[in-house]
Amino acid sequence: MDILTGLWRGQPFNYNGNHYKIKETKFYPPPPPVQKPRIPIWVVGAWPRRKSMKRVLRYDGLLPAMMGDNGKIRMAPPNHDEIRQMKAYIDANRVETTSFDIIIEGRTPGDDREKGMSIVRSWAEVGMTWWLEAMWNDPNLDHILIRIKQGPPRIST
């Protein structure tokens, strides 16, 4: 992340870290980012790993992942209580003054607006600011196009 943000500055840049070393180079993205202080970066945060969450605090958003008791990423998504815990940690520890997002991925029924609203509203109530309609496991492009045409889920009508 330090390399990416350093290159985005559009000035000569070098880096000497534990895993990567970059000799002075110039990288001018065409065009330079308009957003300040940079393009927003959403970071995967593995809860309750403090090292992972400290990295999240330095950037602009959390894509939550859960660590299982075995020390590996849990396949089940976080629940509402876990999002509340992560939000409380972020609120207590983040010193940046820029906006911060909590991103939840899931599926809503595009043909049942009330149910979709209920799902998204429940996540917004615990701190979610972005909903990503995730159809990662549906290889049928027709299903995905139908869902896109149905429009995004909404919190209100």
Contacts in CASP RR format, 6 or more apart in sequence:
PFRMAT RR
TARGET T0000
AUTHOR 0000-0000-0000
METHOD contacts of the structure
MODEL  1
MDILTGLWRGQPFNYNGNHYKIKETKFYPPPPPVQKPRIPIWVVGAWPRR
KSMKRVLRYDGLLPAMMGDNGKIRMAPPNHDEIRQMKAYIDANRVETTSF
DIIIEGRTPGDDREKGMSIVRSWAEVGMTWWLEAMWNDPNLDHILIRIKQ
GPPRIST
1 41 0 8 1.000
1 43 0 8 1.000
1 55 0 8 1.000
1 58 0 8 1.000
1 59 0 8 1.000
2 15 0 8 1.000
3 15 0 8 1.000
3 20 0 8 1.000
3 22 0 8 1.000
4 41 0 8 1.000
5 38 0 8 1.000
5 41 0 8 1.000
6 13 0 8 1.000
6 15 0 8 1.000
7 13 0 8 1.000
7 25 0 8 1.000
7 27 0 8 1.000
7 29 0 8 1.000
8 27 0 8 1.000
8 29 0 8 1.000
8 32 0 8 1.000
8 33 0 8 1.000
8 38 0 8 1.000
8 39 0 8 1.000
10 26 0 8 1.000
10 27 0 8 1.000
10 28 0 8 1.000
10 29 0 8 1.000
10 32 0 8 1.000
11 26 0 8 1.000
12 24 0 8 1.000
12 25 0 8 1.000
12 26 0 8 1.000
13 22 0 8 1.000
13 24 0 8 1.000
13 25 0 8 1.000
13 26 0 8 1.000
13 27 0 8 1.000
14 22 0 8 1.000
14 23 0 8 1.000
14 24 0 8 1.000
14 25 0 8 1.000
15 21 0 8 1.000
15 22 0 8 1.000
16 22 0 8 1.000
33 39 0 8 1.000
37 98 0 8 1.000
40 59 0 8 1.000
40 60 0 8 1.000
40 61 0 8 1.000
40 101 0 8 1.000
41 59 0 8 1.000
41 60 0 8 1.000
41 61 0 8 1.000
42 59 0 8 1.000
42 60 0 8 1.000
42 61 0 8 1.000
42 62 0 8 1.000
42 63 0 8 1.000
42 101 0 8 1.000
42 103 0 8 1.000
43 55 0 8 1.000
43 56 0 8 1.000
43 58 0 8 1.000
43 59 0 8 1.000
43 61 0 8 1.000
43 62 0 8 1.000
43 63 0 8 1.000
44 52 0 8 1.000
44 63 0 8 1.000
44 64 0 8 1.000
44 65 0 8 1.000
45 52 0 8 1.000
45 53 0 8 1.000
45 55 0 8 1.000
45 56 0 8 1.000
45 62 0 8 1.000
45 63 0 8 1.000
45 64 0 8 1.000
45 65 0 8 1.000
46 52 0 8 1.000
46 53 0 8 1.000
46 65 0 8 1.000
46 66 0 8 1.000
46 67 0 8 1.000
46 73 0 8 1.000
47 53 0 8 1.000
47 64 0 8 1.000
47 65 0 8 1.000
47 66 0 8 1.000
47 67 0 8 1.000
47 78 0 8 1.000
47 82 0 8 1.000
47 85 0 8 1.000
47 86 0 8 1.000
48 67 0 8 1.000
48 85 0 8 1.000
49 67 0 8 1.000
53 86 0 8 1.000
53 89 0 8 1.000
53 90 0 8 1.000
53 93 0 8 1.000
54 93 0 8 1.000
56 62 0 8 1.000
56 90 0 8 1.000
57 90 0 8 1.000
57 93 0 8 1.000
57 94 0 8 1.000
57 95 0 8 1.000
57 96 0 8 1.000
58 96 0 8 1.000
60 98 0 8 1.000
60 99 0 8 1.000
60 100 0 8 1.000
60 101 0 8 1.000
61 100 0 8 1.000
61 101 0 8 1.000
61 102 0 8 1.000
61 103 0 8 1.000
62 86 0 8 1.000
62 90 0 8 1.000
62 100 0 8 1.000
62 101 0 8 1.000
62 102 0 8 1.000
62 103 0 8 1.000
63 103 0 8 1.000
63 105 0 8 1.000
64 77 0 8 1.000
64 78 0 8 1.000
64 82 0 8 1.000
64 83 0 8 1.000
64 86 0 8 1.000
64 102 0 8 1.000
64 103 0 8 1.000
64 104 0 8 1.000
65 73 0 8 1.000
65 74 0 8 1.000
65 78 0 8 1.000
66 73 0 8 1.000
66 74 0 8 1.000
66 76 0 8 1.000
66 77 0 8 1.000
66 78 0 8 1.000
66 82 0 8 1.000
67 73 0 8 1.000
67 74 0 8 1.000
68 74 0 8 1.000
77 104 0 8 1.000
77 105 0 8 1.000
77 106 0 8 1.000
78 86 0 8 1.000
80 122 0 8 1.000
80 123 0 8 1.000
80 126 0 8 1.000
83 102 0 8 1.000
83 104 0 8 1.000
83 123 0 8 1.000
83 126 0 8 1.000
83 127 0 8 1.000
83 128 0 8 1.000
84 126 0 8 1.000
84 127 0 8 1.000
86 102 0 8 1.000
87 102 0 8 1.000
87 126 0 8 1.000
87 127 0 8 1.000
90 100 0 8 1.000
90 102 0 8 1.000
94 100 0 8 1.000
100 129 0 8 1.000
101 129 0 8 1.000
101 130 0 8 1.000
102 127 0 8 1.000
102 128 0 8 1.000
102 129 0 8 1.000
102 130 0 8 1.000
103 128 0 8 1.000
103 129 0 8 1.000
103 130 0 8 1.000
103 131 0 8 1.000
103 132 0 8 1.000
104 123 0 8 1.000
104 128 0 8 1.000
104 130 0 8 1.000
104 131 0 8 1.000
104 132 0 8 1.000
105 131 0 8 1.000
105 132 0 8 1.000
105 133 0 8 1.000
105 134 0 8 1.000
106 131 0 8 1.000
106 132 0 8 1.000
106 133 0 8 1.000
106 134 0 8 1.000
107 133 0 8 1.000
107 134 0 8 1.000
107 135 0 8 1.000
108 115 0 8 1.000
108 116 0 8 1.000
108 119 0 8 1.000
108 120 0 8 1.000
108 131 0 8 1.000
108 133 0 8 1.000
108 153 0 8 1.000
109 115 0 8 1.000
109 116 0 8 1.000
110 116 0 8 1.000
110 147 0 8 1.000
110 150 0 8 1.000
110 151 0 8 1.000
110 153 0 8 1.000
111 150 0 8 1.000
113 153 0 8 1.000
113 154 0 8 1.000
113 157 0 8 1.000
116 153 0 8 1.000
116 154 0 8 1.000
117 153 0 8 1.000
117 154 0 8 1.000
117 155 0 8 1.000
117 156 0 8 1.000
117 157 0 8 1.000
119 153 0 8 1.000
120 128 0 8 1.000
120 131 0 8 1.000
120 153 0 8 1.000
120 154 0 8 1.000
120 155 0 8 1.000
121 155 0 8 1.000
123 131 0 8 1.000
124 155 0 8 1.000
131 152 0 8 1.000
131 153 0 8 1.000
133 147 0 8 1.000
133 152 0 8 1.000
133 153 0 8 1.000
135 143 0 8 1.000
135 144 0 8 1.000
135 147 0 8 1.000
138 144 0 8 1.000
END
